Amino acid sequence: MPSATFHNLPPEKQERVLQAAIKEFGLRNVQEANLSNIVKEAGIARGSIYQYFTSKEDLYVYVFDTLRAHRAEHVQPAFQLYKKAPFLTFFEAFYLRDSEYLIQHPAHIALGQQLYSNALGVSRGLIQRLQNHYKEIFLIGIDFDKERGEISQDIDTSSLADLCVHFVTDIFIFQSVYSQLSMRNIHDHCHKTLHIIANGILSR
């Protein structure tokens, strides 16, 4: 994590380093990223970066955690529905606010694409940490609904939670497939998929 030296920098200089790192890690995975590019973009002395972070991987984790915190803040209003509305209602609100943030911050999508396309070493650890965090939230919400009869007891809680975790990461794939990613096609995809989950595919 950042050193005290970094935290003592003026906020404007901290932001320059952060934005330079976001740009580099959005273009190249952490193994291929070059600190020289970050130093040049941020307009700092090369030796300074090692006073701020112990390694390239340390800087990468800082970038990831900083953007995750911003993303989580944007999603927070959805939690007004958590364990109050049905789980799938909460999940739809959670997913749409999360997607809205990402569309508004394409650099975050670029980072996510690099993260998931090269899931080794530190990247793999970050993915696992993020997925475990999501899954814990979803497990609790699903079990709560099962206890109050909103979700069938026959549904495997862990499998449904895993499905929701993977659903949240779909946007990084969609950005690669669709030339024009919009909240409209994300909303349509979300609504139709959750309808299938809620109602099943077998005729009755």
N, C-alpha and C positions, 0 to 999 in steps of 0.2 A: 504494500500500500504506500501512498505518498509519504515522503519524509516530512519532518517538521520544517525543513528548508522550503519545500514546495508550498506547504500550508501558509508560510510566512510571506509568500510572494503576493504582490498586488493581485486582486481578483482578475483584472484585465489580462495579466500575464498568465495566470493559471488557465484562463479561458483560451488563450492562444495555443497553449500546449495541448489542451484537451481537444480543440477543434483540429489541430494539425494531426493528432493521433487518430481521431475519428476518420479523417480523410484517408490516411495511409492504411489503416486497418480495414477500411471499406473497399480499398482497391486490391489489397493483398492479404492473404492469411497471415497469421502471426509468425509462422516459420519463415515466410518470404518477405515480410515487411522489413523496411530499412529505417533504422533510427536516424540516419543521416537525412532522410527525406522529412522526417518529423521536425528535426532540429532546424532545418532550412526553412520549412513552412512556418514554424513558430517564431523564427527570428531570434534564436537563442544560441549561446555558445555550445559547442558539442559536449564539452565536459560537464555542462550544467545538468544535462538530462540524467546523468549518473548520480548527481547530488539530489535529484528529486525522486528517482525510482531505482530500485536495486537491479532491475533487468528490464528487457523488452516485455517479457511475460508479465512482470509486475505492473507496468504501464497499461498493458492490454486488459488486465483484470480491473484496474482502476476505471478505464474507459467503459468497460462492460457494466460495472456496478453503478457508475454514475448515470448512465443512460437508463439502466433498469430502474433506478430510483425515480427518475423523471417519468418514466412510463407507468410505474406503479402509482404515482401521484395522480396521473391523468385517469387511471382506471378506478381509483378509490370510490367515486360516487356510486359505482355499481354495487358496492358492498352494503349499501342501504337495503338491498334486496336479499342479502345473504342470510339464510335460515329464517327468512320472513316470507318471501314469495317462493313458489316452487323452484327447485334447483335449476331446471332448464331455463326458466325465466331469468334467474340470476346469471346463468352462464351466457345466455344470449347478450344480456346487457354488458357483461364483463368482456366478451369477445368483441363486440362492436366498439366499445370504448377503446379497447386495446388496439384494434385495427385502425380506428380513427387517428390515434396518436402516431402510429407507424406511417400512415399515409401522409400525415403532416410533417413527418421527419424522415424523408427518404434515405438520409445517411444512416439511420438506424437499421433500415431494411438492408442496405448494402453490407453493414456489419454482420447482420444476421445471416445473410447468404454466405459470407466468407466463413462464419462460425460453423454453420451446418454442412458446408461443402468440404470442410477439412477437420472433421471431428476427431482430432488426435491431441494428445498431451493436455495442455492447459485448456484448449477449446473443449475437449471432451469433458473435462472436469466442470467447466462452466455450464455446459448443456445439462449434465446430470444434476447439478445443483439447482438450476432453474426448473427442470422437470420435476424434481422431488418437491420443490416449493409449491408448484402448481398442484401436483397430485395430492399433497396433504390438504390443501384447501378444498379440492373437489371431493376427496374421500369423506371429509367431515360433512360437507353439504349433502352428499348423496345418502350417507347413513342417516342423517337427520330426517330426510324425506322418507326414507324407508321406515323409520320409527313412527312417523305420523301418517303412514299409508299412502303417501303421494307417489312412491316408486315401489314396484312389485318386489317382494322379498326374494323372488327367483332371480333377479338381476344380480350379476356378480359386481360388487361395488368396485373392486380394483380394476376390472376390465373397462367399466364405464368411465372411471376416472382416467385411465390410460387413453381412452378414445378422446376424451376432452382435452387432455394434454397435447396430443398430436394435432388436434383440430386447431389449437391456438398457434402452433408453429406453421400452419399451412400458408400463411400470408407470404412467407419467405419463398415458398414454391410458386405461389400465384404470381408474384412480381416477376419471376423469371419466365412464366408462361404467357401471361397477358401483357399486351403492349400498353393497355390503358386500364390500370387497376383503379377502381373507384369504390366509394362506399356503397353505391347502388348494387354492383355485382357482388360485393362482399356480403351485403345484407341479404340479398336473394339467396346466395349460397348457404349462408348461415341458417336462414329461416327454413329453407327446404330440407336441409340436412337434419336439423333438430326435429322437424316434423316426422321424418323417417324414424329417428331414434325414439320419439314419443309414441309413434303409432305402429311401427314395425312394417315389414314388407309382405307378410303373408295375408292372403285374403281370409276373411272370417265368415 
